[in-house]
C-alpha cells in the first residue's frame, strides 16, 4: 500500500514535471538511513536495557502471583479452611493481578514515551540532512519509499492549498497553537 502511494505520487510528479522541467525528484529509504545512524543504535540499546529492567520486576511479580495461586489452590483443597480465609486469599490474588496489569500498562507507556523522547532529535537530524541534500542537489521533492510520504518539498513553491480551499468555498482553518507538523514529516 505504501509503495503504491509512493508510485502514484511519483507518477503525479513525473506528469507535472514534464510541464516544468526544472523539478528534480529523488527518493530515499528512511528506515535504512535511521537504522544506520549511531544515535538510533544507541537509542535502541537504551530502550532494550530499560525493557530488561522492567522485565526482571515483572518476572518477580509473576513468580509471586504463581506462588499465591498455588497457596490458594492448596487452601481450597483443604476442607478445613474457613471460607473467609479463602475469600481473603482470592481478593489478595485479584489485587496482585490488578497491580501487575497496572504495572505492565505503565511500563508500556514509559517505554513509548522514552522512545519518542529519544527519537525526536534523531528524526530532526535526519530531516535536516534530507533538506540539506535536497537543496544542495536541486531536488524539488524527495520521496520516502518506506513510508510513502514526501520527506522534503519546497515549503513555499507550488502550494495549491489556498486554491483548493477557494475552489471548495472554504475558509482556511486556524492552525492549533504549538505549531503542528506538516504532513510528510517536513517542518
N, C-alpha and C positions, 0 to 999 in steps of 0.2 A: 504494500500500500504506500509506504513512504517513498519507495523507489519510483512508483507510478507518479506520485505527486511531483517528485524531482524531475521526471521526464516531461511531464506536462508543463512545468514551469520553464524548463529548458526549451521546449518547443515554442512556447509563447515568446520567450525572449529571442529565440532564433528568428521567429517570424517578424517581430518588430525590429530586430537587429538589422534586417535587410534594409529597412527604411532609414536607419541611422547606423551606417557602417562604422561609426566611431566606438560603438559599445563593444566591450570585450567581456566575455563571461568565462568564469573559471569555476572549478569545483574542488571541494576538499572532503576529507574523511575525518570528521571531528573526533570520532572515537579513537582512531589511530593516533591522532595528534595528542589528545588528552592522556591516553594511556602511556604515551612515550615521555610525557613531562615528568621530571623528577618530583615535582610538588604533588602530582597526582599519586605517584607511588608512595610517597611519604604519607599522604592523607589516608590511603587505603591501609597502610601499616598501622597508623594511629587508631583507625576505626577498628581494625582487627584486634588490637591489644585491648581496646575498651570492651569489645564483644566478649573476649575471653574472660575478662574480669567479671562481667555480668554473668557469664555462663557458669563460672565457679559458684557464685552466690545462688544462682538458680538450682544448680545441682544439689547444693546443701538443703535448699527448701524442698526440693523433690524428695530427697532422702528422708527428711523429717516427715513429710506427708505420707510416704510409704510406711514408715515405722508406726505412725499414729493410726494408719489404716489397718495394719496388722494387729496392733493392740486392740483396736475397736472390734475387729473380727474375733479375736480371742475372747474378749469380754462378752460379745454377743453369743458365742457358743457356750459360754459358761452360764448355765441356767440359774445360778445363784446370784448373778449380778443384778442389782436393782435397776429398774427402768430409768430413774433419774440420772444414774451414772452413765448409762449408755447414751441417753439423750444429750448429756453434757459433752461426752466424747464426740458424738455426731456433730454437735454445734462447733466444737473445737476444730474438727476436721474441715467443716464448711468455712469457718473463719480463715483457716490456713489456706484453703483453696482460693478464697477471695483475695487474700494478700498476695498469693502467687500470681494470680491474674492481673492484679493492680500493678505489681512489680514488673511483669512482662510488658504491660502496656506502657509503663513509664520508661522502661529500657528501650522499647521501640521508638518512643518519642524522643528520648535523649540521643539515640544513635542517629535518627533522622536530622535532628537539629545540629548535631556535631558535623554531620556530612555537609549540610547546607552551609554552615559557617566556614568550613574548610574549603568547600568547592567554589564559593563566590570569588575569592581572589584569584584562584586558578582560572576560572572561566573569564574573569575580567582580563587577565593577562593574555589568554588565548584570543579573545575577541579583539584586543588591541593589536596583537600581532597580525591577525587576519586583515584588519583595516589597514595597517601599515603596508603589508604586502600588496593588498589590492590597490592602494593609492600609488605605491612605488612602481607597480607594473601596469598601471592604467586599466585595471579591471573595473567595469561598471557594476558587475554583480558577481558574487561568489556564492555558489550553492553548496549546501552541506548534503552529501549523498547519504549520510546516515539518518538524519532527522527529516530530510526533505525540506528543510527551512532555508531561507536565504540568510547566510552568515554575514554578508556585507552587501550594502547597497548605498548609493549616494543619497544622503538624507534629505536633500532639497530638490534634486533634479527628478523630473518625471513623476512627481507625486500627484496623482489624479484624484486623491481622496475628496478634495473640495468640489471637484467637477461632478463626481458621482453623487455626493450629498445634494448638490444643486439639482441634478437630474431627478433625484428622488424627492425633491422638495422637502428636504430635511435640514434642520439647522444643526450645526456641529455641537456635540455634547461637550460639556466642560470636563476636562481631564481631572481625575481624582488627585487630591493633594498627595505629595510624596513622590510624584513622578513615576508613572507606570512605565514598565519596559515595553519597548516596541516589539511587534511580532518578529520572529526570526532571530531573536536574541541580540539584535543590534541596538545600541543605545546611543 
